[in-house]
Amino acid sequence: MKRPQAQVAVLQAADAQEDRRIDGVAEEADLVPEAATRAAFELEADGLVTVTEATLEHYDLTEEGERYVRESLPEQDLYEAAIDAGADEESVQMGQVIGASGLEGGAVDIALSNFARKGYGRIDSGEITADPDAAPGRDPEMHALEAVADGRAEDADADALDQLERRGLLEISEQTVRSVRLTDDGVTALMEGVEAAETVDQLTPELLTSGEWKDVEFTEYNVEADAEDVPHGKEHILRQTANRVKDTLVGMGFREMEGPHVDAQFWINDCLFMPQDHPARTHWDQFALERPDEIAHLPEDLVERVRSAHKNGVGPDGEGYHSPWEEEVARGLDLRGHTTSLSMRYLSGHEIGELEPPERFFSVEKVYRNDTLDPTHLLEFFQIEGWVMAEDLSVRDLMGTFTEFYEQFGITDLEFKPHYNPYTEPSFELFGTHPETGDVVEVGNSGIFRDEVLSPLGVDCDVMAWGLSLERLLMLMYGFEDIRDVHGTLCDLELLRETEVMR
Ligand SMILES: N[C@@H](Cc1ccccc1)C(=O)O
């Protein structure tokens, strides 16, 4: 039987009695690992070998871990200094022991906490005592560190390895290892004799420059052979969905708004008729900027009209808040907690000039909130902001717009619940059902702007508006249960790689 050179080499290096790792086979056959892997898969497709995959843990010491292998663990230094100072007899001042140990900076805290955790002794009211029997020379973590450094991770204690990872001394990663084994057919083929076909399986620069490529015979290309997965860069699913949302809204006749992430409270809160003592305005909920701490410019006429709305309300029967309103507070700078600040800027006429109904605007932008992290909350998320300005809008228009919008993303079971916002009346929260858990999930907030908002802005028709969460939309579309898997520092790369993008 004639087979391409790489296949022959793999067949000859493989064994019928045991699995052999492909990287080893490649080395023996003098092939690059990718070529050996490809040949193995081709042979597997013809039933001559089996290819198995296993996931192995791979251990790498961090720089700090390597340093401790060369020197010693900080808690061991502390213990030694404590024994030298006689802390096994009676307690010694902590400062004295630390001074003698030669530990400095961050190493001191590391030493103290691990000393206590491992029971090398006790630390109490600034005094240190050492347990004479602690024997840190046989420290299992040091043992594990040395084992990994010597490439004998299998000798290390599993708990100690976990602990090293937690301490940032060790990085544990997973590696896919493939092995081959000859099948009965493979053995038969070898016994009958396989020869390297004089075919070429790779076009090289040499073949091209010498012109030899014209005379050689090329291996048949097997498009069905399984190949190694090479994870490649791709657009993040959140970004992809954001772009899809933008396209959808543009398709529905909306134009996009742009504006600052850091903005004056005036645009974020005051224009929205949020009293200055409103609980959501405190820095418990929103992040404030220290430097610069106020906006350079606010339109004075608008400031006066907003002040008046807060103090006296609007119209003959208007009611204000009768609470203090200070321009200084309005000038304060925050990371925007919603993108409704952009809607205020555009509706005021100060962004792109006065607007005439009908108008539709949207943005898909980041907002920042001082929330507690949990499966549905991050400190920042993307809000799908939007508004429609027209004569005589009603709640039906609002619901109809949402129904049309969410349908494009396969969400057809929206629920609406009356809600309260200082700036809209009526107001509605929107909910959808999570495809995996069946939980009802809040996806957004909406309403029709009050006169107290529109009148100072100089708008005298209706404006319906909303802020929807892009991340929650993603959770409903894809069934993600924990938003932290999808973005942020804890995201699950495997999940992101494998998720099939919906179009
Ligand atoms: N700003 C609101 C959303 C909203 C915008 C406009 C009108 C009504 C509601 C929020 O962040 O929850």
The ligand as an SDF file (V2000), in Angstrom:
LIG
                    3D

 12 12  0  0  0  0  0  0  0  0999 V2000
  -33.1740   55.6060   32.5890 N   0  0  0  0  0  0  0  0  0  0  0  0
  -33.9780   54.4410   32.7980 C   0  0  0  0  0  0  0  0  0  0  0  0
  -34.5750   53.9260   31.5270 C   0  0  0  0  0  0  0  0  0  0  0  0
  -35.5920   54.8840   30.9740 C   0  0  0  0  0  0  0  0  0  0  0  0
  -35.2320   55.7690   30.0040 C   0  0  0  0  0  0  0  0  0  0  0  0
  -36.1680   56.6570   29.5020 C   0  0  0  0  0  0  0  0  0  0  0  0
  -37.4430   56.6220   29.9840 C   0  0  0  0  0  0  0  0  0  0  0  0
  -37.8180   55.7200   30.9670 C   0  0  0  0  0  0  0  0  0  0  0  0
  -36.8750   54.8640   31.4510 C   0  0  0  0  0  0  0  0  0  0  0  0
  -33.1130   53.3470   33.4420 C   0  0  0  0  0  0  0  0  0  0  0  0
  -31.9180   53.4250   33.3760 O   0  0  0  0  0  0  0  0  0  0  0  0
  -33.6090   52.4030   33.9970 O   0  0  0  0  0  0  0  0  0  0  0  0
  1  2  1  0
  2  3  1  0
  2 10  1  0
  3  4  1  0
  4  5  1  0
  4  9  2  0
  5  6  2  0
  6  7  1  0
  7  8  2  0
  8  9  1  0
 10 11  2  0
 10 12  1  0
M  END
$$$$
